Every structure is written in structure tokens, then in C-alpha cells.
Amino acid sequence: MMSGGNDHAVEHYRVTNYPLAVKLGTITADGKSDVFSYPEDDMVIDPHLEKHLSHFGINMAAMKKSEKSMVELELEINQRIGEWSALTESDSELQPMAGPGYTGMRNLGNSCYINSVMQVLFVIPDFQERFVGTGAERYFSEFPSDPANDFNIQMAKLGNGLQSGKYSSIVENTLDTDNLSGISPAMFKNIVGKNHPEFSTKQQQDANDFYLHLLTMLDRNSRNQSNPADALKFLLEDRVECLASRKVKYKKREEYSFRLPIPLEKATNLEEVREYQERDQAARESGQRLVDRDIVRHKVPLRACLERFFGTELIEQFYSTAINGKTNAEKTTRMATMPDFLMIHLGKFTLGDDWVPKKLDVSVDMPDDLDLSAWKSTGGGLKPGEEPLPEPAAEQPKFTFDEAVMSELLNMGFPHEACKRACFHTKNSGLEAASNWLMEHIADEDISDPFEVPNNSIGDCASEQFVANPESLAMLMSMGFDERQACHESHVAAKVATEMPKIYVKKPLAGLVIRNRAHKSSSIFTFRSPCE
């Protein structure tokens, strides 16, 4: 198959309709390889790759990687053109900088997510106070038996490397920076990624995911000492108003970052983007492509993202405890407290119309000064004239059969299903009560029919009247789902969780909540059974 930048591979797909292409030089014995799907127009994972390759006589177990993967090639390209050029201002004459706070970090192979987060965190005084200078000396003087696996030691080592200036200097009277290799955070990466399914690999990862993972590790290693992550902590206050009863509920949640939605329709250069898209489409139709430096991206003001986040949100199919039924509700979010340093996570990943994740090619303008006072909570809970939503009724405990009574009844010769009925209707009050009940009802036509305890599971009624927690619903919607999609996925997870109680409730939504781990709650969803 020819490939010279003229879409010959695409033409081959259109003629043969073979959807997948494997880059042979990237096949490894452990089952990994670059697989491209033409229908999705993206890289995919083929779970049956070994079987598919064996059809062509390729023994995967004997294969060795001999070419760079697409991810590795993309890294090389980004270092020369595209966004990398924009970030480094390649068309400008820059003044080299060195010294404390200006030390670079080497890329260990898709480790830029670590480098970017750590460079930002060690600018914060609270992190410097604990892990740099005298704070670091305290850890170094303890002489731990295994420093390579000591989180505090590795944090102090990295912090000193970035802030001391020892590994960043320019030869006097020159601008020579060729010998500045920066620091290599290999040991730090090993300890923060140890036993983690994502960060222990050399694959690309999400910086915000790593940020939240690091804060979790920091919390575990901050016993009896200050936690610098407190400088990033703040509270959000959610106000939910039932539109049928006009009753409200306030709830606060702890966060360490904002995940702001990006409203493309609020871009300040919509006309320029439209013209670029028309040129790009015309070029593709003629078999050409525009160069990266001609790309025109949406430019969205940060304030537009904040207005969308703090704006009023309509929640459909909201289960209101005030009317014991479904209705619509409005949700607004405000800042209950302000952090010393605000970490902002731009929600560039969303789901397309075909449910395939995609990254928005957008630029968000950051102001030098950011005023959040317009979205600060007035505090105090309920306001004059407001009435609270009633709390959900407590769940009834699940009924379980008395095994001792069941065993005795079975030994007496009663059918198994009849024994279950007797235990249930006598409320496990004992063998005598159960046997008397059986003697009275032994002639019932359904005495031996399969028996299920009525309303004994959340799923019995929740499948008909399931209501997602409004905060969790909003969390899913902030990831790019619309109201219908978010509610549907919540319901699916609820059914799986109730039908298979040993499965952790987050598991069915692993692919959906993977980008949203800021919440420390062990349960995403709340359930209420109206049948109780």
C-alpha cells in the first residue's frame, strides 16, 4: 500500500472497506501495536489483535518493536511545529533564563503531564516551605532506609532540583544554554506511578488526573504535618430548586480544581474560524492539506467559561422529595470559600455526536486579573422566604431469611419456597410461628411457587423510578453529556450496582468518570425507593 501524503491509504479503505490498519513495526510480544480505524478516523485498541494477525501468518509472540509508534512520532512533530511552536514562540527572539525557579525537566517519554503539574505546584510557597530549603533538610536528615520509595524524600529531591538553581545556569557573559539538560524525574515518576494502572506506564495521560492523584498521595503522607494542598482547597455550594414546589436544598462540596466547560459559541473569532474551516474543507476535497501554522482556533474568553459554569442549569426528570415525584429543577453553583491558589482545568475533552471522545482545538484567553466576587456565595444556607426540600426517607433494611429456621423447616419436609414464605410472613419470629403458618397455608395454590421478597432491593422500584443524584448528574454533564445521556448512564450504573452488589458502584462508569476524580465520596449516586 502506497503512502506519500496523497491519501492512498484512505482510497484503499474506500475500495476494500477494510476498517483497520496495523503498523507492523510497532507490534510487540505483549500484544501492543498501533491500530488505526478508518471509520473512527482515530487510533483504537483491537482486543483480538493476536487472532487477526495470525490469519495473515504473523506470530505476535515472536515480534519485536522496530519502528516508532504514532505517539512517539507525534511527540517529535510537536517539538518542531504546531502547538509546540506557539508555546515556545518560535518566531520570536527570546532571552534565555536560568537560576532558581527556571530549571527545566526532561521528558522521559510522554511524561509532560508530570512535568507541567510539578512545575506549577513548586511555584506555590506552601510547597516550597515543606519540600525546599530547610523543609527538605528535615527529610534528608532522617536517613530513611529506602529513600527511593519514600514519597517525601522524592518530593523534596524534586523541589530542590527545581528551586535551588543548581541545575540551571548560564555561562557568564554568554547566552549558551546548550549544556543545560535540566533534571530527570525518573525516581519521582516511579514512586508516584507505582502500582497505578495508568501512571506506571509510558502512555500519554491527563494532567488533571495526575494532579488529583498526586494530591491523594500527598494527603496520605501528611500525617502530623501541614499539607501544602490546603492552599488549593475550596468549597463549592450547590443550590437546587424544585420548580414544582419551589423548595430548595443547599449542599457544599470540597474541590481542588475547577473543571470549566468551554462554550465554543462564545468565541470572539467565529467568523475567522468559519472561513478557515471552509478553506480546510476545500483543500481536503482537492487532496491537499493546510499547513499547521495556518490553523485558526476558536478563541474563547475565560469569563465565558466561568459564566457557563456558574450559570443556571436546568435538571430534567428531577426526583423531588417535596412532591414525591419527578419534575424539573434548577441548579446553580457558587464559591463558598476562596483558595489561596486556584487551579483551573479546562474541559477540552468532550464526546462527539458519535459518542467518540475528542479534544477541542481551542484557545482560552487568560486575563492577568480574575475577579470571582460575582459568583461568591452569600452563605448562611436558606434565605428569607425559602423552604427546604425534605430529606429522603431512610431505606428499610433488606430482609434476609433465618437460616436456622429454614434448615429446620426443610428437615421437616416442607418445600424450599414454602419455607421462604413462612419466614417472611412471620418476620423470622421463630420455628414454631413459621411451622404454624405453613400448616395454615399448606393448601394455598402458590405455596411452592418461586418466592421473591417484595421491594427487597432498591432495584425493584428504582428501575421504574430511578433518580440520579443532581450533583452527580451535573458532574457528568460537565464532561460533555447532555441531560438525557447523563441520566441514562447514571441509570445503567445503578442497575448494575444493585443487580451485582459486589461491584463497586463506580465501576460501570469507569470510562465516564475517569476524567472526574476530584470528588472523594465513595458513592456517586444516591437511591431512593418510592415503594418503601
C-alpha positions as semicolon CSV with decimal commas, in nm:
position;residue;x (nm);y (nm);z (nm)
1;M;0,000;0,000;0,000
2;M;0,146;0,336;-0,105
3;S;0,153;0,635;0,128
4;G;0,304;0,960;0,012
5;G;0,071;1,209;0,170
6;N;-0,188;1,170;-0,107
7;D;-0,448;0,970;0,088
8;H;-0,372;0,643;-0,094
9;A;-0,443;0,450;0,226
10;V;-0,781;0,618;0,260
11;E;-0,862;0,537;-0,102
12;H;-0,767;0,174;-0,036
13;Y;-1,012;0,167;0,257
14;R;-1,291;0,313;0,043
15;V;-1,237;0,047;-0,224
16;T;-1,192;-0,258;0,002
17;N;-1,390;-0,140;0,307
18;Y;-1,126;-0,299;0,536
19;P;-1,160;-0,081;0,851
20;L;-0,834;-0,144;1,040
21;A;-0,468;-0,085;0,961
22;V;-0,181;-0,215;1,177
23;K;0,162;-0,057;1,180
24;L;0,370;-0,375;1,162
25;G;0,688;-0,226;1,306
26;T;0,511;-0,139;1,632
27;I;0,390;-0,492;1,714
28;T;0,527;-0,626;2,043
29;A;0,513;-0,971;2,201
30;D;0,293;-0,844;2,486
31;G;0,006;-0,769;2,248
32;K;0,055;-0,399;2,181
33;S;0,060;-0,226;1,845
34;D;-0,058;0,086;1,665
35;V;-0,401;0,011;1,518
36;F;-0,583;0,276;1,315
37;S;-0,956;0,266;1,241
38;Y;-1,066;0,445;0,926
39;P;-1,437;0,465;1,022
40;E;-1,345;0,631;1,355
41;D;-1,055;0,820;1,195
42;D;-0,852;0,758;1,510
43;M;-0,623;0,514;1,687
44;V;-0,807;0,225;1,853
45;I;-0,735;-0,086;2,061
46;D;-0,802;-0,421;1,893
47;P;-0,880;-0,676;2,169
48;H;-0,845;-0,961;1,916
49;L;-0,525;-0,838;1,754
50;E;-0,335;-1,165;1,802
51;K;-0,614;-1,362;1,636
52;H;-0,639;-1,117;1,347
53;L;-0,263;-1,120;1,286
54;S;-0,248;-1,499;1,295
55;H;-0,486;-1,501;0,998
56;F;-0,202;-1,347;0,795
57;G;0,058;-1,585;0,941
58;I;0,203;-1,331;1,186
59;N;0,312;-1,477;1,520
60;M;0,275;-1,191;1,766
61;A;0,476;-1,371;2,036
62;A;0,784;-1,356;1,812
63;M;0,751;-0,989;1,717
64;K;0,977;-0,707;1,836
65;K;0,916;-0,335;1,805
66;S;1,132;-0,190;1,528
67;E;0,966;0,142;1,447
68;K;0,847;0,444;1,640
69;S;0,483;0,443;1,737
70;M;0,246;0,715;1,622
71;V;0,257;0,866;1,970
72;E;0,636;0,888;1,956
73;L;0,624;1,040;1,608
74;E;0,363;1,288;1,722
75;L;0,589;1,397;2,006
76;E;0,872;1,462;1,762
77;I;0,645;1,663;1,535
78;N;0,506;1,868;1,823
79;Q;0,859;1,962;1,921
80;R;0,914;2,118;1,580
81;I;0,584;2,256;1,459
82;G;0,224;2,313;1,555
83;E;0,128;2,394;1,911
84;W;0,486;2,349;2,034
85;S;0,594;2,636;1,812
86;A;0,317;2,853;1,950
87;L;0,404;2,768;2,310
88;T;0,774;2,838;2,264
89;E;0,713;3,145;2,048
90;S;0,941;3,004;1,780
91;D;0,911;3,315;1,564
92;S;1,034;3,542;1,845
93;E;1,380;3,618;1,978
94;L;1,370;3,501;2,338
95;Q;1,603;3,579;2,626
96;P;1,735;3,258;2,792
97;M;1,663;3,238;3,165
98;A;1,824;3,027;3,434
99;G;1,853;3,007;3,809
100;P;1,613;2,922;4,095
101;G;1,266;2,854;3,961
102;Y;1,387;2,837;3,598
103;T;1,503;2,476;3,588
104;G;1,362;2,251;3,320
105;M;1,253;1,889;3,346
106;R;1,342;1,626;3,089
107;N;1,067;1,436;2,911
108;L;1,103;1,068;2,999
109;G;0,866;0,964;2,723
110;N;0,515;1,109;2,747
111;S;0,589;1,242;3,096
112;C;0,499;1,602;3,010
113;Y;0,183;1,571;3,222
114;I;0,407;1,519;3,528
115;N;0,646;1,798;3,436
116;S;0,375;2,057;3,380
117;V;0,197;1,982;3,709
118;M;0,514;1,977;3,921
119;Q;0,649;2,299;3,769
120;V;0,325;2,473;3,865
121;L;0,299;2,327;4,216
122;F;0,653;2,417;4,316
123;V;0,586;2,781;4,239
124;I;0,339;2,782;4,531
125;P;0,504;2,898;4,858
126;D;0,331;2,627;5,064
127;F;0,500;2,352;4,861
128;Q;0,835;2,531;4,878
129;E;0,806;2,570;5,255
130;R;0,759;2,197;5,309
131;F;0,983;2,047;5,042
132;V;1,250;2,307;4,960
133;G;1,535;2,451;5,168
134;T;1,504;2,388;5,541
135;G;1,190;2,181;5,482
136;A;1,384;1,944;5,259
137;E;1,677;1,925;5,501
138;R;1,443;1,783;5,764
139;Y;1,359;1,488;5,538
140;F;1,717;1,438;5,423
141;S;1,844;1,429;5,782
142;E;1,616;1,138;5,870
143;F;1,818;0,896;5,653
144;P;1,528;0,663;5,560
145;S;1,620;0,302;5,489
146;D;1,461;0,310;5,142
147;P;1,477;0,667;5,006
148;A;1,383;0,556;4,654
149;N;1,038;0,456;4,783
150;D;0,995;0,745;5,026
151;F;0,739;0,992;4,886
152;N;0,852;1,287;5,098
153;I;1,217;1,231;5,009
154;Q;1,141;1,223;4,637
155;M;0,921;1,534;4,660
156;A;1,199;1,717;4,845
157;K;1,457;1,600;4,594
158;L;1,246;1,723;4,301
159;G;1,156;2,050;4,473
160;N;1,520;2,129;4,549
161;G;1,617;2,045;4,195
162;L;1,363;2,288;4,054
163;Q;1,409;2,573;4,300
164;S;1,775;2,565;4,405
165;G;1,916;2,677;4,071
166;K;2,199;2,424;4,094
167;Y;2,089;2,255;3,774
168;S;2,014;2,570;3,578
169;S;2,284;2,824;3,498
170;I;2,420;3,022;3,204
171;V;2,789;3,068;3,141
172;E;2,886;3,423;3,240
173;N;2,886;3,679;2,955
174;T;2,725;3,427;2,717
175;L;2,377;3,307;2,633
176;D;2,488;2,946;2,598
177;T;2,220;2,705;2,720
178;D;2,325;2,401;2,519
179;N;2,469;2,229;2,825
180;L;2,153;2,274;3,033
181;S;1,990;1,933;3,039
182;G;1,751;2,003;3,327
183;I;1,661;1,737;3,578
184;S;1,531;1,389;3,508
185;P;1,239;1,297;3,739
186;A;1,277;0,921;3,687
187;M;1,271;0,819;4,056
188;F;0,984;1,057;4,126
189;K;0,783;0,911;3,838
190;N;0,848;0,559;3,966
191;I;0,712;0,629;4,312
192;V;0,404;0,830;4,211
193;G;0,316;0,580;3,939
194;K;0,392;0,266;4,137
195;N;0,108;0,011;4,109
196;H;-0,109;0,265;3,927
197;P;-0,272;0,126;3,610
198;E;-0,215;0,449;3,415
199;F;0,075;0,644;3,562
200;S;0,303;0,342;3,581
201;T;0,303;0,325;3,200
202;K;0,475;0,541;2,941
203;Q;0,149;0,635;2,773
204;Q;0,010;0,985;2,746
205;Q;-0,203;1,080;3,047
206;D;-0,429;1,361;3,156
207;A;-0,253;1,627;3,363
208;N;-0,558;1,691;3,583
209;D;-0,590;1,319;3,660
210;F;-0,229;1,316;3,771
211;Y;-0,277;1,635;3,973
212;L;-0,562;1,478;4,173
213;H;-0,367;1,152;4,213
214;L;-0,069;1,345;4,348
215;L;-0,288;1,531;4,600
216;T;-0,420;1,196;4,722
217;M;-0,066;1,071;4,777
218;L;0,027;1,398;4,943
219;D;-0,265;1,363;5,185
220;R;-0,153;1,010;5,278
221;N;0,197;1,135;5,351
222;S;0,100;1,444;5,552
223;R;0,021;1,293;5,889
224;N;0,123;1,517;6,179
225;Q;0,244;1,786;5,940
226;S;0,096;2,059;5,727
227;N;-0,048;1,968;5,389
228;P;0,050;2,222;5,122
229;A;-0,251;2,113;4,916
230;D;-0,470;2,307;5,160
231;A;-0,366;2,619;4,969
232;L;-0,557;2,478;4,670
233;K;-0,867;2,360;4,855
234;F;-1,201;2,540;4,834
235;L;-1,570;2,473;4,881
236;L;-1,842;2,497;4,619
237;E;-2,204;2,549;4,719
238;D;-2,474;2,391;4,503
239;R;-2,830;2,524;4,523
240;V;-3,102;2,301;4,378
241;E;-3,456;2,439;4,349
242;C;-3,757;2,219;4,274
243;L;-3,961;2,410;4,016
244;A;-4,284;2,237;4,119
245;S;-4,271;2,318;4,491
246;R;-4,011;2,600;4,484
247;K;-3,838;2,430;4,775
248;V;-3,459;2,434;4,777
249;K;-3,159;2,240;4,901
250;Y;-2,805;2,367;4,965
251;K;-2,505;2,139;4,969
252;K;-2,132;2,210;4,988
253;R;-1,857;2,002;4,831
254;E;-1,480;2,015;4,862
255;E;-1,278;2,069;4,546
256;Y;-0,917;2,123;4,443
257;S;-0,974;2,245;4,088
258;F;-1,233;2,389;3,854
259;R;-1,336;2,189;3,551
260;L;-1,467;2,462;3,328
261;P;-1,679;2,387;3,020
262;I;-1,570;2,568;2,703
263;P;-1,861;2,726;2,510
264;L;-1,731;2,741;2,153
265;E;-2,025;2,960;2,052
266;K;-1,880;3,235;2,275
267;A;-1,556;3,254;2,074
268;T;-1,451;3,605;1,974
269;N;-1,333;3,497;1,627
270;L;-1,622;3,286;1,498
271;E;-1,608;3,442;1,151
272;E;-1,234;3,373;1,113
273;V;-1,285;3,012;1,227
274;R;-1,567;2,963;0,978
275;E;-1,353;3,096;0,692
276;Y;-1,063;2,869;0,792
277;Q;-1,289;2,563;0,809
278;E;-1,415;2,639;0,458
279;R;-1,058;2,668;0,327
280;D;-0,959;2,347;0,504
281;Q;-1,258;2,159;0,363
282;A;-1,182;2,282;0,011
283;A;-0,818;2,176;0,047
284;R;-0,914;1,827;0,165
285;E;-1,157;1,783;-0,123
286;S;-0,876;1,865;-0,365
287;G;-0,640;1,617;-0,197
288;Q;-0,433;1,881;-0,015
289;R;-0,391;1,992;0,343
290;L;-0,326;2,329;0,501
291;V;-0,003;2,367;0,698
292;D;-0,028;2,377;1,076
293;R;0,080;2,738;1,108
294;D;-0,234;2,842;0,917
295;I;-0,467;2,686;1,173
296;V;-0,729;2,923;1,313
297;R;-0,855;2,810;1,654
298;H;-1,157;2,929;1,848
299;K;-1,058;3,199;2,097
300;V;-1,287;3,182;2,399
301;P;-1,257;3,430;2,690
302;L;-1,213;3,268;3,031
303;R;-1,504;3,474;3,161
304;A;-1,736;3,298;2,914
305;C;-1,628;2,962;3,061
306;L;-1,693;3,088;3,415
307;E;-2,035;3,224;3,321
308;R;-2,129;2,886;3,177
309;F;-2,006;2,704;3,489
310;F;-2,183;2,935;3,735
311;G;-2,494;2,983;3,522
312;T;-2,835;2,838;3,599
313;E;-2,866;2,479;3,486
314;L;-3,195;2,302;3,417
315;I;-3,222;1,948;3,553
316;E;-3,499;1,749;3,389
317;Q;-3,659;1,441;3,543
318;F;-3,551;1,555;3,889
319;Y;-3,699;1,347;4,170
320;S;-3,836;1,592;4,424
321;T;-3,889;1,473;4,780
322;A;-4,135;1,761;4,821
323;I;-4,385;1,613;4,574
324;N;-4,257;1,253;4,576
325;G;-4,232;1,257;4,201
326;K;-4,035;1,372;3,902
327;T;-4,025;1,732;3,791
328;N;-3,774;1,990;3,669
329;A;-3,524;2,167;3,890
330;E;-3,271;2,447;3,858
331;K;-2,917;2,420;3,987
332;T;-2,670;2,699;4,048
333;T;-2,318;2,680;4,188
334;R;-2,132;2,942;4,388
335;M;-1,794;2,974;4,560
336;A;-1,844;2,907;4,931
337;T;-1,474;2,968;5,005
338;M;-1,181;3,102;4,805
339;P;-0,850;2,914;4,774
340;D;-0,512;3,081;4,807
341;F;-0,432;2,949;4,459
342;L;-0,699;2,847;4,209
343;M;-0,626;2,552;3,983
344;I;-0,831;2,565;3,662
345;H;-0,893;2,258;3,448
346;L;-1,026;2,342;3,103
347;G;-1,266;2,076;2,979
348;K;-1,117;2,031;2,633
349;F;-1,222;1,668;2,609
350;T;-1,581;1,607;2,509
351;L;-1,794;1,349;2,330
352;G;-1,888;1,387;1,967
353;D;-2,225;1,307;1,814
354;D;-2,099;0,951;1,757
355;W;-2,000;0,918;2,126
356;V;-1,631;0,907;2,037
357;P;-1,416;1,121;2,271
358;K;-1,250;1,414;2,102
359;K;-1,034;1,705;2,205
360;L;-1,144;2,059;2,131
361;D;-0,888;2,255;1,930
362;V;-0,944;2,581;2,114
363;S;-0,751;2,864;2,278
364;V;-0,880;3,015;2,602
365;D;-0,766;3,369;2,675
366;M;-0,636;3,406;3,031
367;P;-0,665;3,751;3,195
368;D;-0,395;3,890;3,423
369;D;-0,658;3,966;3,689
370;L;-0,953;3,740;3,769
371;D;-1,243;3,865;3,982
372;L;-1,468;3,589;4,116
373;S;-1,665;3,807;4,359
374;A;-1,975;3,796;4,135
375;W;-2,000;3,422;4,198
376;K;-1,925;3,415;4,571
377;S;-2,186;3,258;4,795
378;T;-2,359;3,486;5,042
379;G;-2,353;3,197;5,291
380;G;-2,594;3,125;5,570
381;G;-2,791;2,848;5,400
382;L;-3,162;2,914;5,348
383;K;-3,254;3,271;5,256
384;P;-3,566;3,455;5,376
385;G;-3,872;3,310;5,205
386;E;-3,702;2,982;5,109
387;E;-3,828;2,642;5,226
388;P;-3,602;2,336;5,241
389;L;-3,657;2,020;5,039
390;P;-3,747;1,732;5,274
391;E;-3,477;1,477;5,334
392;P;-3,530;1,138;5,163
393;A;-3,692;0,871;5,379
394;A;-3,448;0,626;5,533
395;E;-3,411;0,297;5,350
396;Q;-3,558;-0,014;5,507
397;P;-3,302;-0,287;5,577
398;K;-3,302;-0,576;5,332
399;F;-3,490;-0,882;5,455
400;T;-3,282;-1,198;5,500
401;F;-3,416;-1,543;5,582
402;D;-3,328;-1,704;5,917
403;E;-3,102;-1,988;5,803
404;A;-3,156;-2,191;6,121
405;V;-3,536;-2,182;6,085
406;M;-3,509;-2,255;5,712
407;S;-3,295;-2,562;5,783
408;E;-3,539;-2,699;6,043
409;L;-3,839;-2,648;5,813
410;L;-3,664;-2,822;5,525
411;N;-3,579;-3,116;5,751
412;M;-3,950;-3,138;5,834
413;G;-4,021;-3,193;5,462
414;F;-4,165;-2,856;5,362
415;P;-4,079;-2,722;5,012
416;H;-3,797;-2,468;4,996
417;E;-4,009;-2,185;4,852
418;A;-4,282;-2,251;5,110
419;C;-4,023;-2,220;5,388
420;K;-3,916;-1,883;5,250
421;R;-4,278;-1,763;5,253
422;A;-4,323;-1,877;5,611
423;C;-4,010;-1,699;5,735
424;F;-4,110;-1,380;5,556
425;H;-4,471;-1,367;5,670
426;T;-4,378;-1,446;6,032
427;K;-4,088;-1,195;6,018
428;N;-3,833;-1,457;6,130
429;S;-4,009;-1,485;6,467
430;G;-3,908;-1,849;6,516
431;L;-3,961;-2,213;6,419
432;E;-4,298;-2,253;6,592
433;A;-4,453;-1,947;6,427
434;A;-4,320;-2,048;6,085
435;S;-4,443;-2,408;6,111
436;N;-4,788;-2,291;6,228
437;W;-4,808;-2,055;5,930
438;L;-4,720;-2,339;5,696
439;M;-4,987;-2,566;5,843
440;E;-5,246;-2,294;5,786
441;H;-5,138;-2,218;5,427
442;I;-5,018;-2,558;5,305
443;A;-5,320;-2,584;5,074
444;D;-5,251;-2,250;4,902
445;E;-5,212;-2,292;4,525
446;D;-4,893;-2,082;4,510
447;I;-4,729;-2,223;4,824
448;S;-4,446;-2,385;4,621
449;D;-4,413;-2,116;4,355
450;P;-4,084;-1,919;4,341
451;F;-4,092;-1,651;4,610
452;E;-3,922;-1,311;4,599
453;V;-3,933;-1,071;4,891
454;P;-4,142;-0,768;4,781
455;N;-3,949;-0,442;4,749
456;N;-3,643;-0,607;4,899
457;S;-3,399;-0,435;4,663
458;I;-3,351;-0,080;4,553
459;G;-3,359;-0,213;4,202
460;D;-3,722;-0,338;4,240
461;C;-3,855;0,015;4,221
462;A;-3,554;0,214;4,115
463;S;-3,568;0,058;3,772
464;E;-3,905;0,228;3,731
465;Q;-3,842;0,550;3,923
466;F;-3,465;0,586;3,935
467;V;-3,347;0,939;4,005
468;A;-2,982;1,033;3,972
469;N;-2,820;1,248;4,235
470;P;-2,844;1,600;4,085
471;E;-2,483;1,680;4,178
472;S;-2,359;1,363;4,006
473;L;-2,581;1,437;3,709
474;A;-2,428;1,783;3,680
475;M;-2,082;1,629;3,712
476;L;-2,147;1,402;3,413
477;M;-2,299;1,689;3,214
478;S;-1,987;1,897;3,274
479;M;-1,793;1,619;3,099
480;G;-1,986;1,680;2,777
481;F;-2,300;1,467;2,824
482;D;-2,638;1,627;2,771
483;E;-2,912;1,582;3,032
484;R;-3,066;1,274;2,868
485;Q;-2,733;1,098;2,817
486;A;-2,610;1,167;3,171
487;C;-2,933;1,043;3,327
488;H;-2,928;0,731;3,109
489;E;-2,569;0,640;3,204
490;S;-2,649;0,701;3,572
491;H;-2,943;0,462;3,546
492;V;-2,729;0,195;3,377
493;A;-2,471;0,215;3,656
494;A;-2,742;0,199;3,920
495;K;-2,894;-0,116;3,772
496;V;-2,556;-0,289;3,753
497;A;-2,471;-0,186;4,108
498;T;-2,800;-0,318;4,250
499;E;-2,806;-0,639;4,048
500;M;-2,441;-0,717;4,129
501;P;-2,384;-0,572;4,479
502;K;-2,020;-0,684;4,493
503;I;-1,933;-0,447;4,208
504;Y;-1,815;-0,107;4,320
505;V;-2,075;0,148;4,210
506;K;-1,819;0,350;4,013
507;K;-1,708;0,050;3,808
508;P;-1,980;0,058;3,540
509;L;-1,896;0,421;3,475
510;A;-1,518;0,377;3,477
511;G;-1,489;0,509;3,124
512;L;-1,709;0,807;3,206
513;V;-1,574;0,920;3,540
514;I;-1,208;0,862;3,456
515;R;-1,168;1,237;3,395
516;N;-1,355;1,338;3,705
517;R;-1,191;1,220;4,023
518;A;-1,197;1,536;4,227
519;H;-1,484;1,406;4,441
520;K;-1,370;1,197;4,735
521;S;-1,714;1,048;4,801
522;S;-1,718;0,670;4,778
523;S;-2,058;0,679;4,608
524;I;-2,155;0,876;4,301
525;F;-2,525;0,801;4,312
526;T;-2,796;0,811;4,576
527;F;-3,102;0,592;4,551
528;R;-3,448;0,619;4,696
529;S;-3,716;0,355;4,665
530;P;-4,063;0,515;4,639
531;C;-4,213;0,170;4,702
532;E;-4,090;0,160;5,059
